Amino acid sequence: PSQLALDNYRAEECWNESEKLINEKIK
């Protein structure tokens, strides 16, 4: 895979983790 694809994948993973944490705080 290209470096750009890897970076995008990592960014998406981080975003998903952030959303999970935010959702937990809202509850």
PDBQT receptor file of N, H, CA, C and O in Angstrom, charges set to zero:
ATOM      1  N   PRO A   1       0.834  -1.206   0.000  1.00  0.00    +0.000 N 
ATOM      2  CA  PRO A   1       0.000   0.000   0.000  1.00  0.00    +0.000 C 
ATOM      3  C   PRO A   1       0.870   1.258   0.000  1.00  0.00    +0.000 C 
ATOM      4  O   PRO A   1       1.989   1.257   0.512  1.00  0.00    +0.000 OA
ATOM      5  N   SER A   2       0.341   2.309  -0.575  1.00  0.00    +0.000 N 
ATOM      6  H   SER A   2      -0.568   2.310  -0.991  1.00  0.00    +0.000 HD
ATOM      7  CA  SER A   2       1.097   3.553  -0.634  1.00  0.00    +0.000 C 
ATOM      8  C   SER A   2       1.127   4.222   0.735  1.00  0.00    +0.000 C 
ATOM      9  O   SER A   2       0.275   3.955   1.583  1.00  0.00    +0.000 OA
ATOM     10  N   GLN A   3       2.105   5.088   0.945  1.00  0.00    +0.000 N 
ATOM     11  H   GLN A   3       2.796   5.305   0.256  1.00  0.00    +0.000 HD
ATOM     12  CA  GLN A   3       2.222   5.783   2.228  1.00  0.00    +0.000 C 
ATOM     13  C   GLN A   3       0.983   6.633   2.491  1.00  0.00    +0.000 C 
ATOM     14  O   GLN A   3       0.502   6.721   3.621  1.00  0.00    +0.000 OA
ATOM     15  N   LEU A   4       0.477   7.256   1.430  1.00  0.00    +0.000 N 
ATOM     16  H   LEU A   4       0.868   7.185   0.512  1.00  0.00    +0.000 HD
ATOM     17  CA  LEU A   4      -0.708   8.110   1.588  1.00  0.00    +0.000 C 
ATOM     18  C   LEU A   4      -1.893   7.281   2.073  1.00  0.00    +0.000 C 
ATOM     19  O   LEU A   4      -2.638   7.709   2.954  1.00  0.00    +0.000 OA
ATOM     20  N   ALA A   5      -2.065   6.100   1.497  1.00  0.00    +0.000 N 
ATOM     21  H   ALA A   5      -1.460   5.752   0.781  1.00  0.00    +0.000 HD
ATOM     22  CA  ALA A   5      -3.174   5.239   1.902  1.00  0.00    +0.000 C 
ATOM     23  C   ALA A   5      -3.006   4.840   3.367  1.00  0.00    +0.000 C 
ATOM     24  O   ALA A   5      -3.980   4.797   4.119  1.00  0.00    +0.000 OA
ATOM     25  N   LEU A   6      -1.785   4.552   3.765  1.00  0.00    +0.000 N 
ATOM     26  H   LEU A   6      -0.993   4.587   3.155  1.00  0.00    +0.000 HD
ATOM     27  CA  LEU A   6      -1.543   4.178   5.158  1.00  0.00    +0.000 C 
ATOM     28  C   LEU A   6      -1.863   5.337   6.089  1.00  0.00    +0.000 C 
ATOM     29  O   LEU A   6      -2.490   5.148   7.132  1.00  0.00    +0.000 OA
ATOM     30  N   ASP A   7      -1.430   6.541   5.710  1.00  0.00    +0.000 N 
ATOM     31  H   ASP A   7      -0.921   6.694   4.862  1.00  0.00    +0.000 HD
ATOM     32  CA  ASP A   7      -1.695   7.710   6.536  1.00  0.00    +0.000 C 
ATOM     33  C   ASP A   7      -3.198   7.952   6.655  1.00  0.00    +0.000 C 
ATOM     34  O   ASP A   7      -3.700   8.261   7.735  1.00  0.00    +0.000 OA
ATOM     35  N   ASN A   8      -3.900   7.810   5.553  1.00  0.00    +0.000 N 
ATOM     36  H   ASN A   8      -3.492   7.559   4.675  1.00  0.00    +0.000 HD
ATOM     37  CA  ASN A   8      -5.352   8.013   5.577  1.00  0.00    +0.000 C 
ATOM     38  C   ASN A   8      -6.008   6.982   6.483  1.00  0.00    +0.000 C 
ATOM     39  O   ASN A   8      -6.927   7.302   7.237  1.00  0.00    +0.000 OA
ATOM     40  N   TYR A   9      -5.530   5.735   6.407  1.00  0.00    +0.000 N 
ATOM     41  H   TYR A   9      -4.783   5.475   5.795  1.00  0.00    +0.000 HD
ATOM     42  CA  TYR A   9      -6.095   4.671   7.233  1.00  0.00    +0.000 C 
ATOM     43  C   TYR A   9      -5.880   4.984   8.707  1.00  0.00    +0.000 C 
ATOM     44  O   TYR A   9      -6.793   4.843   9.520  1.00  0.00    +0.000 OA
ATOM     45  N   ARG A  10      -4.663   5.411   9.048  1.00  0.00    +0.000 N 
ATOM     46  H   ARG A  10      -3.921   5.525   8.388  1.00  0.00    +0.000 HD
ATOM     47  CA  ARG A  10      -4.358   5.719  10.451  1.00  0.00    +0.000 C 
ATOM     48  C   ARG A  10      -5.203   6.887  10.936  1.00  0.00    +0.000 C 
ATOM     49  O   ARG A  10      -5.701   6.880  12.062  1.00  0.00    +0.000 OA
ATOM     50  N   ALA A  11      -5.359   7.884  10.086  1.00  0.00    +0.000 N 
ATOM     51  H   ALA A  11      -4.955   7.890   9.172  1.00  0.00    +0.000 HD
ATOM     52  CA  ALA A  11      -6.150   9.060  10.469  1.00  0.00    +0.000 C 
ATOM     53  C   ALA A  11      -7.588   8.643  10.745  1.00  0.00    +0.000 C 
ATOM     54  O   ALA A  11      -8.217   9.119  11.690  1.00  0.00    +0.000 OA
ATOM     55  N   GLU A  12      -8.095   7.750   9.907  1.00  0.00    +0.000 N 
ATOM     56  H   GLU A  12      -7.584   7.364   9.139  1.00  0.00    +0.000 HD
ATOM     57  CA  GLU A  12      -9.477   7.300  10.088  1.00  0.00    +0.000 C 
ATOM     58  C   GLU A  12      -9.600   6.498  11.383  1.00  0.00    +0.000 C 
ATOM     59  O   GLU A  12     -10.587   6.629  12.107  1.00  0.00    +0.000 OA
ATOM     60  N   GLU A  13      -8.608   5.676  11.670  1.00  0.00    +0.000 N 
ATOM     61  H   GLU A  13      -7.806   5.569  11.082  1.00  0.00    +0.000 HD
ATOM     62  CA  GLU A  13      -8.637   4.898  12.904  1.00  0.00    +0.000 C 
ATOM     63  C   GLU A  13      -8.653   5.836  14.109  1.00  0.00    +0.000 C 
ATOM     64  O   GLU A  13      -9.419   5.634  15.051  1.00  0.00    +0.000 OA
ATOM     65  N   CYS A  14      -7.800   6.865  14.070  1.00  0.00    +0.000 N 
ATOM     66  H   CYS A  14      -7.178   7.029  13.305  1.00  0.00    +0.000 HD
ATOM     67  CA  CYS A  14      -7.744   7.821  15.174  1.00  0.00    +0.000 C 
ATOM     68  C   CYS A  14      -9.074   8.546  15.305  1.00  0.00    +0.000 C 
ATOM     69  O   CYS A  14      -9.564   8.768  16.412  1.00  0.00    +0.000 OA
ATOM     70  N   TRP A  15      -9.650   8.913  14.172  1.00  0.00    +0.000 N 
ATOM     71  H   TRP A  15      -9.252   8.732  13.273  1.00  0.00    +0.000 HD
ATOM     72  CA  TRP A  15     -10.929   9.616  14.194  1.00  0.00    +0.000 C 
ATOM     73  C   TRP A  15     -12.002   8.741  14.841  1.00  0.00    +0.000 C 
ATOM     74  O   TRP A  15     -12.791   9.213  15.660  1.00  0.00    +0.000 OA
ATOM     75  N   ASN A  16     -12.020   7.459  14.463  1.00  0.00    +0.000 N 
ATOM     76  H   ASN A  16     -11.379   7.076  13.798  1.00  0.00    +0.000 HD
ATOM     77  CA  ASN A  16     -13.013   6.540  15.033  1.00  0.00    +0.000 C 
ATOM     78  C   ASN A  16     -12.831   6.431  16.548  1.00  0.00    +0.000 C 
ATOM     79  O   ASN A  16     -13.810   6.409  17.295  1.00  0.00    +0.000 OA
ATOM     80  N   GLU A  17     -11.582   6.362  16.996  1.00  0.00    +0.000 N 
ATOM     81  H   GLU A  17     -10.787   6.380  16.389  1.00  0.00    +0.000 HD
ATOM     82  CA  GLU A  17     -11.322   6.274  18.427  1.00  0.00    +0.000 C 
ATOM     83  C   GLU A  17     -11.802   7.534  19.126  1.00  0.00    +0.000 C 
ATOM     84  O   GLU A  17     -12.394   7.466  20.203  1.00  0.00    +0.000 OA
ATOM     85  N   SER A  18     -11.547   8.682  18.514  1.00  0.00    +0.000 N 
ATOM     86  H   SER A  18     -11.066   8.737  17.639  1.00  0.00    +0.000 HD
ATOM     87  CA  SER A  18     -11.964   9.958  19.105  1.00  0.00    +0.000 C 
ATOM     88  C   SER A  18     -13.478  10.014  19.213  1.00  0.00    +0.000 C 
ATOM     89  O   SER A  18     -14.018  10.450  20.229  1.00  0.00    +0.000 OA
ATOM     90  N   GLU A  19     -14.157   9.576  18.170  1.00  0.00    +0.000 N 
ATOM     91  H   GLU A  19     -13.717   9.222  17.345  1.00  0.00    +0.000 HD
ATOM     92  CA  GLU A  19     -15.623   9.601  18.190  1.00  0.00    +0.000 C 
ATOM     93  C   GLU A  19     -16.146   8.696  19.296  1.00  0.00    +0.000 C 
ATOM     94  O   GLU A  19     -17.119   9.037  19.969  1.00  0.00    +0.000 OA
ATOM     95  N   LYS A  20     -15.510   7.546  19.490  1.00  0.00    +0.000 N 
ATOM     96  H   LYS A  20     -14.720   7.268  18.944  1.00  0.00    +0.000 HD
ATOM     97  CA  LYS A  20     -15.948   6.629  20.548  1.00  0.00    +0.000 C 
ATOM     98  C   LYS A  20     -15.817   7.314  21.901  1.00  0.00    +0.000 C 
ATOM     99  O   LYS A  20     -16.727   7.250  22.727  1.00  0.00    +0.000 OA
ATOM    100  N   LEU A  21     -14.669   7.977  22.129  1.00  0.00    +0.000 N 
ATOM    101  H   LEU A  21     -13.929   8.029  21.458  1.00  0.00    +0.000 HD
ATOM    102  CA  LEU A  21     -14.454   8.644  23.411  1.00  0.00    +0.000 C 
ATOM    103  C   LEU A  21     -15.475   9.749  23.614  1.00  0.00    +0.000 C 
ATOM    104  O   LEU A  21     -16.021   9.895  24.707  1.00  0.00    +0.000 OA
ATOM    105  N   ILE A  22     -15.737  10.524  22.580  1.00  0.00    +0.000 N 
ATOM    106  H   ILE A  22     -15.293  10.406  21.692  1.00  0.00    +0.000 HD
ATOM    107  CA  ILE A  22     -16.705  11.618  22.675  1.00  0.00    +0.000 C 
ATOM    108  C   ILE A  22     -18.088  11.060  22.981  1.00  0.00    +0.000 C 
ATOM    109  O   ILE A  22     -18.805  11.595  23.827  1.00  0.00    +0.000 OA
ATOM    110  N   ASN A  23     -18.457   9.994  22.301  1.00  0.00    +0.000 N 
ATOM    111  H   ASN A  23     -17.875   9.559  21.615  1.00  0.00    +0.000 HD
ATOM    112  CA  ASN A  23     -19.774   9.385  22.532  1.00  0.00    +0.000 C 
ATOM    113  C   ASN A  23     -19.891   8.886  23.973  1.00  0.00    +0.000 C 
ATOM    114  O   ASN A  23     -20.951   8.991  24.590  1.00  0.00    +0.000 OA
ATOM    115  N   GLU A  24     -18.796   8.345  24.498  1.00  0.00    +0.000 N 
ATOM    116  H   GLU A  24     -17.935   8.260  23.997  1.00  0.00    +0.000 HD
ATOM    117  CA  GLU A  24     -18.821   7.865  25.879  1.00  0.00    +0.000 C 
ATOM    118  C   GLU A  24     -19.050   9.029  26.836  1.00  0.00    +0.000 C 
ATOM    119  O   GLU A  24     -19.799   8.897  27.804  1.00  0.00    +0.000 OA
ATOM    120  N   LYS A  25     -18.411  10.169  26.574  1.00  0.00    +0.000 N 
ATOM    121  H   LYS A  25     -17.803  10.277  25.788  1.00  0.00    +0.000 HD
ATOM    122  CA  LYS A  25     -18.549  11.326  27.459  1.00  0.00    +0.000 C 
ATOM    123  C   LYS A  25     -19.960  11.896  27.411  1.00  0.00    +0.000 C 
ATOM    124  O   LYS A  25     -20.461  12.407  28.413  1.00  0.00    +0.000 OA
ATOM    125  N   ILE A  26     -20.597  11.810  26.258  1.00  0.00    +0.000 N 
ATOM    126  H   ILE A  26     -20.190  11.395  25.445  1.00  0.00    +0.000 HD
ATOM    127  CA  ILE A  26     -21.950  12.358  26.112  1.00  0.00    +0.000 C 
ATOM    128  C   ILE A  26     -22.944  11.542  26.938  1.00  0.00    +0.000 C 
ATOM    129  O   ILE A  26     -23.884  12.092  27.512  1.00  0.00    +0.000 OA
ATOM    130  N   LYS A  27     -22.729  10.228  26.992  1.00  0.00    +0.000 N 
ATOM    131  H   LYS A  27     -21.965   9.781  26.526  1.00  0.00    +0.000 HD
ATOM    132  CA  LYS A  27     -23.679   9.364  27.701  1.00  0.00    +0.000 C 
ATOM    133  C   LYS A  27     -23.740   9.690  29.194  1.00  0.00    +0.000 C 
ATOM    134  O   LYS A  27     -24.491   9.054  29.934  1.00  0.00    +0.000 OA
TER     135      LYS A  27
